[in-house]
Structures are given as structure tokens and as C-alpha cells.
């Protein structure tokens, strides 16, 4: 029987009520007294020297309060990077200055040059048209391979455009080379992981406010992690101490990674609000977000997989060029390195692995983590290469994977790429997916398609991801400039209802519901007695935010830890009330009772006693019932699964029709199955979008050719069938109290190779061995017709 | 500036607007009805869909002045009179048809128009109808389910009434 409340129940989402009635409060829905409006003049060329900016005429326009350029911002810090990668030569990565407004040069289309602050947005926009720019255009650095060979430099202090040259695992290089040289067969594949635009439906926005009477600053922003923004902006950009800076991330309309980072616009509105002594609102329009919000992926990779005659994987060698864009975004260096190299073992026993990653500056929008972040790139390389290997070796693609899967009795399993998997069962999810997809019946369906002049293909992919990036000691050693724990305060109010203050941030994930399910389960109370508070640094002690599928595994664990402290203290109060030893008190279903007696006291009575301590063990305990915990995980979590995609290709048009998509995931324990399935659906759509249609395209001059929803192909409802998802093959995580693994990114990680493998399978009889994403009709047709 | 007057969610409202003021600006900024969202600038995403004289319209693509004298319904006008969720709204909650909620008002308004003209749409018809509404969270799966569920509920109610 499915549960109807608590952990395991598909509780309906409480946050839906405000979203369904138009009562959500997104940043652009907030207006502050005396508010002004910022319009940002951005570069329309990719690379150039700024000779002069004349703001005189603009400043004289109606309604203009001030016009700002970088000349007004001397002494402020640049936008910081939160992760340092070490070059193979031992040097730190190149970390050029990223000014809030362009100083000296513009380095990508969209680089902010000047900001007009006006009484209305229309007035600010009208005035910006009067700004006179004198910019000498320079050649745009666009192609990564040639960028590192010399020529034009994005940053004068990085003449070869090489941010870092990273090797992992350096000690394995010789062993990998030897294994490849002596292998029975080596499958080689060169592929591109196409650049994407995250495009959450809510564009970015920020409101800065300064209170002259107290010196307090407030920033409302579309962020996945308000405390991280407070730290980065306060400490490194504006020199505002944390206690004078409040950051609020209210309802946020999706993030997918792109709202993790600290952006220049946040720093600008916060700083400039103090200059003009009035609040300043900035809201990106969609076209502006296309040229200013961090983009994703953009790797070019060569993969070599060595096998023996039976298909056992012997060694894997990869080399990647990773595009950083024009500046280092907050976590950009981590994505192609520690979030990518460490996943190259996949679900397999490959004994030695070596990868080289060169990170390159180009005159494009900065690139950073996008749903999956490094793990989709690793999975795509592996799963495409394995599929090609299966064809070359004449082994069924499911069978080849099974021969190399890490087996259930091998956990904990230390991979050759520095991580240790705690649990998993890859055969189980593969079997489940094969059953759901009716793999056995595929040849019949293929014949039916052929009879209609269509090419049918079946694509297999396994994936593993590392979620809840941790522990802090490890990530610190790997270059993180922050810890990666989570914080939670549980406040039990006098009448027994509960306020939970979490450092996780919900922007679609449904934390207000799932976290309440966890707490209600532990107390034995109705879920509606628990409220989840998030997104405001003035309310929540601390937080690292939401990304990397970490919220339940890390943030949820912090809540559990606080709840355990609450129950321990409440048990002592209950023991006092019942005149018993605390050791004899058990707590179940909202009742404290003394074992072996009929004595009991209810949760509500204990809570009231904590706050009305007339009869209270003051010599042992303080009144009140509130606990804060910081949870720093012992390890990553490792969700994994098997995805199977079936497509039909029209050879006359190249159109790919997704006939079915099956996802069998192992997320460990599941708190709310309905929400988990929804997360998978969304991830699949983004992954299939990448595989089929999405592509951030730049021309040779650095102009983005896909800079609006007219040009960038966003997946629409008619592009997909109903998805079939399953999460029954669960191996709970062994090192967090809920046994959960994380589900937010899986769909986007496993689906691109499944789709591409399916299309290549359909086209294999016509000699096609690979097509780079996105598999648009034009590309598929071209592959078929030379 | 022009004076416009219209009925919004059953109430008569009026205001002074510039010729370039869009209906969505008038709703959000002058009337404070911020449930109608702006997700793009090319009339593609559908987060701003409202009803004008009973038909779904992208409020970013209509001038406020052009809506003078019209009857406008926004997401704020879709709940039942007692404040409870309407059938479509309830179906979206029941079927997890929303995640971040940003596209949701436009989805509801668009779906309401569909079900008015086609009370029993097929899955293909629903997916085709939503061509002008983008969602980045749900993969559309549960939005389609929600609309199917709402259609079934409305059918049941109309049959019960007969």
C-alpha cells in the first residue's frame, strides 16, 4: 500500500497553491518604495578595446538618475571564481580579472559596458541609446583548438588563452598508454558536447536596496544559493560584512545551474543603490539572459577505449577541450575537471583511466555548470564509445555493458578516478529498463517501421552520477574555496508546530513538501504542522544552497540531525514530566512513553513545557526547543540507472521521432515518488533537448546566432512521448541518514547518449557511425546522404 | 498618455498608459496582478497568456490600449468563488503539473481555452495546442496528464448535470 503521509507518500505539493493562483512572489513581482530601474548597455561585439564612453547626452535625458561605467567603480573587486584548479605543471589556473562593468576591453557579446538608472525602465532604456561608444574591434577568439596556438588573446595576461591544462589521474598515464598499445581492440570516437543555454523560464533579476539610517544592504535575487551570493559578493566584490548584507532569493522560476553563480548585475544593483540612496531593480529580458547568463557544456573530446577479445574494458583515455567563455564563472573550472574526470569510470570496472582537459578562454558568454555539470559530458563520452565498441566487436550493447558492470558484491568500490561508490546494482536497473522497453520485441517493431519506409533504432545507456558533492575536506583539497555542507535549524514552537529553516533553496524541487514529509514522519504529526523556510539570509543561519542534486541528501540530512537533537532534548523534558529516566523514554507517533509502564506524555505537552517552564529541569536543560545542525557528508552519493530510447527516423526528411523512452533509476530511498518522477521527466526533456535540438551557436565573429526563443530550439510538448520511469531498483545510500541519493540531474545525464545511440542504431545499416549533437533533421539527413 | 478602461477578473479598472504599454505591463505594474509572467521577448514562451473576451492571448503581444473595453481574465481570476482551486488548477496540483511555477499561469490559461473549444482533446491535440507554451521543468509529461485529468473531471460534471 502506498503511504498517504510522511516519507514514501506522494504528498501533493503545498507550494502549488500560490503558484496556481498567481500568488507566487518572484523577484520581478517585488517592488520596493522609491524603486528605480536599471538598464544595462551591453557590448554588441565580441572583442574590442574600449577607447571611450560618452555618457553626457544620456545623463541629460528625462528621468535619468545616474549613468555608471567602470570608471565609477574603482576600488571594487571583480566577480570572483569559487574553485581553483591546478595546472599539470603545478601552477594555479589563470584567473583574469572579471570586472563588474567592462574595463578596457569588451570580451563577449553581452559584456556589460554601462548602466543607466532611471525613474522608469523605459526612460533608462531610452537614455541608453544616447550613450556614445568608441570601441576598436579586435579579432574574436572562437575556435578552441586554434585559440591555444597563439594569435588574439581574450585576456592580455593569458596570451595563449589557456586557463589550465589538467591531467587526471597523472600517475596512471603510462599504464593507460601501455594498455591501449597492447589491446585486442581500441574503439576511438571524437565527439562534441554541444553548448547549451539553461533557459529557466524566469529570466534573471535583482533588486538592490540600501538603508542609509543603518547601513544595511538588501539584495533580492534569482539565486539557487543566497548565502553563497552574500559571501562572494560581500567579501570579495563589495567589502560589505555579512551582518550588514541580507540576500533574499524568493520564489525562483527554475535554475538548472545557471542561477548558482554570482553575477555582476547583483553586485551592481547592491552597490549602486547605496550610491543613489534608492532601491534599484534590474530584470533581464530573455534576449539579455541569452548573452549574459552562464551557458553549459561545450566540450570537444577524443575518447579511446581499449578492450580484450571478450570485450573487457582494459583502459580509457580521453582528451578534452573545455570552453570557459570570456571569464571564469563561479564554478566553471570544477565542471570539466572534478565533476567530469571522476565520473569516467561510469558503471564499469575499467582498471586504469587517464584524461587530459585543457580549459580555454574564448570571446563567448562564460560557461559553467548546467544540469548534470561534467557528469553528462563524462557519461556521453563513455556511453557513445561503448555503443560504438559493441558494434565494432559484434557484441550486443546490453551484453557488453553487463560484462563490464561493477558487481553488487564489489561495494564499496574504489574506482581508478578517486571516488568510492557505496552501493549500486547496475544489472538490476538494466534488466528493469529492458523489460519496460520490451527490448525482446524490438526487431518486430523495426520490421514494421521498415515496411513503412522508416528506420527504427534502439539506444541503450547506463549512467552513474556523483551527487551531494562532499565532504568539505575533500573538495577543499580539490580546489573548492568553500565548504560543501548544509545547515538546518528546527524551531519547535510552544504549541508543537514546527518551523524548519533550511539552507537548501527550492526553485521547483518541492522542498516545502518533501522536507515537511521527513520532519512529520520523525515527529508523527500531520505534515501541515511543519513549515519549511528558505531563501533569506536574515532568517536562515547559513546555507550552501541547491545544486548537484544535493538538497535531500545533504540539506535533508541536516534537518534530520537537528530533529534528532530536538527529540533527544524533548525526551529529557518528557522524562522529567513523567519522573522517569531519560534512558527509559521512547518517542513514537507523537507520544513520549516510559518503557514497561503506562506513563506517557504527548509531543504538544512537552513542547509547551519547553516554553512555559514552570515545571522544568532547569538544573539540566535550558528552556526552549530549537536546534541547529551542520551536516558535512562522508562521501558523494551515487545515483545510477539504465535508460532505453526507441526512435523512428524518416530517411526522407531526417526527422527523429522518439517512440518511447524508458528510465530505470536507482535513487536510493525515495521520500516523495510523485516529485521524484517529475524530476526525472524534466531531466529527460532537457537531455533529449540537448540531443535533438538545442544548440548555442556562435558565428566566427562571436555573434550568437541562437540568441532568442525564435532561434534557440527549446523543446516543446509535441517533441516527446509520455516517459516511462521506474525507481524500484533501490540500493539505499549507506552514509546519510535518509539513505537517499538525489534525483535532479539523472534524466539530463543519461538521456543524450540513449537518444544518439538509438539514432545511430537506426542509421547503422546505412553506414552511419556517429552524428554530433544536436541531431537535427538537417544533420541526420546529411549523415544519411553524405 | 491614453486612458484605458477594461474589466479584469470581473472588476472594472482604468488607468493611464503610454501607447507602447503592453497589456502584460498594465496588468503587472499598474494593477499589481503579478501572476501573469514575462518569460521572453519574442512571444514564444506563453508565460503571459491571459484571456481577452474569452480567448487566450499572449499579453506581451497586445497593447494595453488595444484591450480598452475588453473583458480580461488572468490567473488571479481562475479560482472558484469560495477561493478554492478551480478544476484545472486542482488537476495541476493533483498531477504534479508544475515545478517552479513560472510557466504555470500561462499553461492554465492556455489549457482553459483549449478545453472550452475541445472538451475531450487527445494527447496529441493537447501537445499540439501547447506549441506556444514553454515549460523547462516538467518535460510536459505531467502538464499533459493534468489537462487530461481536468477534461475528465469537467466531462463527469457536465454528464452529471444532464
Interface residues (C-beta under 8 A of the other chain):
Chain A: X12 X13 X15 X16 X17 X18 X19 X20 X21 X22 X23 X24 X25 X26 X28 X29 X122 X199 X200 X201 X202 X203 X251 X252 X253 X254 X256 X285 X286 X287 X507 X508 X509 X510 X674 X675 X677 X678 X681 X682 X683 X684 X685 X686 X708 X709 X710 X714 X715 X716 X717 X718 X720 X722 X723 X747
Chain B: X18 X20 X28 X33 X34 X35 X36 X37 X38 X39 X40 X41 X42 X44 X45 X47 X74 X75 X76 X78 X79 X85 X89 X92 X93 X94 X96 X98 X99 X100 X101 X102 X103 X104 X105 X108 X123 X124 X126 X127 X128 X130 X131 X133 X134 X135 X136 X137 X138 X139 X140 X141 X142 X143 X144
